[in-house]
Amino acid sequence: MLQSPQVQTKNNMKSKSTFSQNMDPYRAGIEIAENLKGINPEIIFLFSSIHYAGSEEMTEAIYDVMDSDELLIIGCSGDGFYERNMVANIGASALAINSNGAIHWQLEMERGVGLTPYNTTIRCFKRLRKTCPESRVVVLFSDFRTDASEVIRAVADSDIPVLGGMAGDDFSMETCFIYNNRQIVTDSVVMLALSGDFPFEIFAAHNMKPEGKIGAITKCQATSIQTINKVPAMHFVEEAMGKPLEHLDRGTITVNVIHPDNPSIIRHRSLLLPRNPAQDTEIQLFGGIAEGEKVQLCLTNPEEIIAEVKSVADGLDQLPFQPLAAIIISCAGRKHLLGNKNKQEISELSKAKKIPEAISGFPSLGEISPIKTDKGYSEPLFHNMTYVVFAFGEKTV
């Protein structure tokens, strides 16, 4: 198995990533921990496919090898995993950090996100900010079986960047799991605050080609849109596409949601294909939407998705620091659209001169990220079909 080499900076901050495709959860945990224990990590970001079925044996194995109750573990299940040397549908990847005290990590968890997404998330976020008042960035993972727009609304007023994703499965939309130290939880939101004097950058790549006119949502409920410009939503979509919607269109269609107060801020929502496109007049999105918001249909293709990864690689090379590690949160819809080209979500990134040697991540069922503007980062936004990269390291001496 190829392993990422240990990265060591001038101040002894260390990182390393690894992966396992052993389907026995305890053995997979042992394999991961054995490959990471050499840097004596403070935290491990853990991402796995759904096939471990929520077994706590994986995290128990990691703690057994590390023999440290102070170790933090955070992460979730997704539609496969990413690692510096591997992209796969089955298995687990992990990224370990020993910041040598340069970064303080604070982890919080709250249950009940399914029925009360706003209240659950805001309780967790307020507790996190209280226990870590100097936090500079927050990483959030949530069960996807909720209204993600309400999760985002709970952190919308944050004065620091919030990024993360919705845990998922193998695109069957049935279940998911979130790693919270020794626990593997569902119906929960888990947050990690990072504080300290360290540089970071958040990339959110989602430049998709708009098709057709912009329309105003005139009737909707939660994630369902009934009418756009006072006509059935499906008619609006078909007019923009120039043809009826078909099952072959799965993964290629998104909707741009234009910020009502700032048109330069655009969110993406993937279109959930109806069971009977010829009869259904409503459209379903991943994530809530409100009346009065404006939308525009977007189409994408594998070449454009790969070009977005190349743009992130170019962005890494422009950073004023050498990234120590990177976490990737990429829409599972991108994976399905790319097919056997999915490995390019890593291989194209690896062409950057400043590519971190330690990388881990997962294909998600919804991405959370701010947008970088001339004035800094925007409010946290919920996206689909987006490629989010969180890169961080140490200041150049």
N, C-alpha and C positions, 0 to 999 in steps of 0.2 A: 504494500500500500504506500502511495506517495504521501508524504507529510509535509506541511508547511514548516520551514525552518523557524527556529526561535528568533524573534526580532528583539534587539536590545538597543536602547537609546542611551544618550550620554548620562542621563540621570537614572539609569537602570530600570526604566519602565520596560516590561517585557510582554510579548503577546505570542500566541500560537493557536492555530486552528487544526482541526482533524476531523475525521469522519469514520463511521462504521456502518457496514451493511449486514451485520450479524442480526438475525431476526429474533434471537433470544434477548429480551430486554436487559437482563442482568449481565450477560456476556458483552452486549454492546456497550453498556455503561462501564464495565471493566476496561474494555479496549480503549474507549475514549479517555477515561481517566489516566490510564497508564501512559498514553501519549501526551498528556497535558501536565502531569504532576511535576515535571522537571522545572517548571517556572514558578511553582508554589502559588497558584492563582488566587486572587481575591474574589474573582467572579467568573462564572462560566455562562455564556449565552448558548442555549441548547435548542436546536430545531430538529424536528423529526417528522417522518411520514406518519400517517395515521395507523400504521400496521402494528404498533406496539400496544394499541388498545387501552391506553391510559394506565399501563402498569407502572407502579412506583418502584419497581425493581431497578429500573435504569438509574434513577436518581440515587437510590440507596447504594447501588454499586459504586457510583462516583464518590459518594461520601465515604464508603468503606475504604476505597483506595486512597483518597486524599487525607483521610483521618483528621478532618478539620471541621468543627461545628461552625466556624466563622465564615466558611465559604458560602457565597451567594450563588444561586442558580436561577436564571430567568429565561424564558423562551416559550415556544409553543409548537403545536403540530401544524403541518401545512401540506400542500400537494407536492410532497417530495422535499428536497433540500438543496442548498447551494453550499459549496466549500471551495476554497482556493484551487483545489486540484480535482474536484468532482462535482458533477450535477447529476442527480439521480432521483428516481421516483420513490424508491424504498430505502430506508435507512435513517441515519441521524448524523448531523454535523454539530460541531461545538467550537466556540471561540473563547479562549481563556485570556485573562488580563491580570498581570501583576503590575500595578502602577507605582509600586514602592511608596505608597502613601500620597501620590500626586493627585489622585482622584478619590473622592469620597463617594461611596455608593449607598443609596438608601432605597430599600424595597418595601412596597406596601401592596396589599391585596384586599379586595372587597368582593363579596358574593352578591348575586341577585341582579346582574346586569341584563338578564333576559326580559324580566317584567318591568323593571324600573331603571332603564339605562342612564337617564340623567342623574337621578338621585344617587344611584350606586357609584357612578363615576365621580361625581362631585365630592362625595364623602371621602373616597379614596384620594382624590387629588388634594383636597384641603388638608387631610392628615399628612400626606407626603410633604406638602409645602411647610407644614408646621414642624415636622421632624427634620426637614432639610431646607431651612430658609434661604441658604446660599446656593441653591441648585441653579445650574446654568442651562440644563437641557433635561427633558424627560422622555423616556422610552416607554411606550404603552402597548400592551397586548390585551385583546379582548376576545371573548367568545363571539363568533360571528352571528349567532342566533339571537339577534337583538336589532334595535334600530341604531345603526352606527352614527347617523346624523345627530342623535340625542347624546351619544357618547362624546362626540366632538363638541356639541353645544356646551357641555359641562366644563370643557377646558378652553373654550373660545376666547375668554378674557385673559388667558395666561400671558404674562409679560416675558416668558421665555419660550423657546421652541419646544414643541411637543411632536414626536414622531412615533411611528409604530405600525401595527397592522392587526387585522382580524385573523385569529387562528382559524384553521380550516381542516379539510380532509382531502380525499382524492377526487374532489369535485362532485361527489355524490350529495353534498349539502346536508349531511345527516348529523355529524358530530365533530367535536374537536377537543383538544386538551391544552392546558396552559401549565407551564412549569413554574413553580413557586417554591424554591428551595427543595425540601424533601417531598413536598406535596405535588400532586398532579390534579388540577382543579378544572371544573367546568362552570358554566353560568357565572363567570367571574371576570373581573378586570384586574390586571396586575400592572403596576407602574414602578419604574426605576428612575430615581433622580441621580444625576451626576453633578457633583460640585468640585471645585478646585480650579487651579490655574493651568488649563490645557486648551489647545486649539482644536476646533472641529469644524466640519462643514456638512451640510445636508443638501443632497442633490435630489430633485424630483423631476424626472424626465417623462413627459407625456405630450409631446407635440404631435397631435393627430390632425388629419386633414378635415376641415369642416366641409359639410355637404348641405346645400340648400339654405333656406332662409332661417333667420332667428325668429323664434316664436315665444310668446308669453304663456305661461301655464295659467289656465283659466279655471281648472277644476282638478283637484288631486286629493289624495288621502294617504298619509304616511309615505310609502315607497311606490304607490300606484298613481299614475297620471291618467285621468279620464279624458280631458280635453286640453288642446293647445290652440291658441287663437280661436277658441270656441268651436273647434271641430274635433272629432274623435282623434285621440292621440296617435292611434295606429295609422290613420289616414295621413297625418302630418309626417310620420316616419316614412311611409311608402312614397309620398310625394318627393321627399328629399332624396330617397334612394333611386327613384325612377322605376321602381318595380315592387311587387309584393314581397313581403318578408318570408324567407325560407329557412329551414333548419340548417342549411349549409352556411348561413350567415352567422352562426354561433361564434362568438369570440371576436368578430370583426367590427361590431357596431358599438359605439359609445355615444353618450350625450354630453356635450359641453353644458355645464351649468354656470351661467355668468353671474358673478357677484352683483347684487343689486346696487351697492354703493360704490363699487370699484370694478369697472369692466375689465381691468387688466388682470384681475384675479379670477382664474377659471378652474373649476373643479370638473372631474370626470365621473360619470356614472355608467357602468356597464348595463347594457340592456339584457334583461332576463327573458329569454325566448319563450313566447307563449306556447301552450300545448297545441293550439289550433290557430295559427296566424291568420287564416282566412276568415275566422269568425270573431276572434277577440278584438275589441276596439280599444281597450286600455293597454298601456305598456307598464311593465314592472321594472323598477330599477333596483340596484344594490345601494341602499341608503336613501334616507328620506329627502323630501323636496317640498317646497312651499309654493302656494299660489302667488303669482306676481313675479316669480323668478323667471328668467329667460333661458331658453335652451336652444341648442343647435346640434343637429346630428353630425357625428364624425365617423369616418371609416378609416381603417388602418390596414397595414399589410406587414408581412415579416421583414421586408427590407427597411421600412420606416422604424420598426421596433429595434432592429439591430443598429440603425443609425443613431437612435437615442442612447444606446449603451456606449457607442463610440463618443458621443458628445460628453457623457459623464467621464469617460477615460481622459478626454481632453481637459475637462475641468479639474481632474485630479492633478494633472501636470502643472496647472496654473496655481495650485495652492502654495502659500508661503511657508508651508511646513511639510515634512514627510509623514504621511499618515501611518500610524502604528497598526491600526486595525480598521476593518470596515464591516458593517452589517448591511445585508441586502434584503429588502422587502419588495418583492416584485409580484404583480398581479398574476394569479393563476390563469387568467384569461390570456395573458401574454404567452404563457407556457403552452397553452393548447393551440394558440394561433401559430406559434413557431414550430411546433411539432418536433421533428428530429434536429431542428436548428436551435433548440432550447439551450444547448451548451454554450452558445455564443453570448448568453447573458453573463457568463464568466470569461470566456476566452477573449472576447473583444475588450472587456475591462482590463484583462491581464496585459494588454498591449501598452498600457500607460507606463511611463517611466517611473511614476511615483505610486505604482500599484502596491497596496499593503500586502505583505506576505500572509497575514492572518485575516481570513475572510470567512464569514458564515452567514446564512440567511435562509429564507424560505419563500415559496410561492404562496401568496396570501389570498384571502377572500375579501380584500378591501385594504387600502393603504392610507396611512395617516401621515401627513407631512405639511409643513408650511412651505410657502414659495419664497425664494430669495428675491428681494427687491433692492432698489438702490438705497433704501432706508433700513435694510436689515431683513429679518424674516417676518412674513405675514402671520396672521392668526393660523392655528392648526386647521387643516382642511381634510375632508374625507374624499379619497380618490378611488377610481378603478382604472385598470389598464395602465398603471403607473409604475415606474421603476425608481424606487427610493434607495439611496445609498447614504448611510451615516458613516462618515470617515472621521477619525480622531487620532490624536497623537500627542507629541510633546513640542514645546516651543524650541526653536532653533537657538542654540547657545552661541 
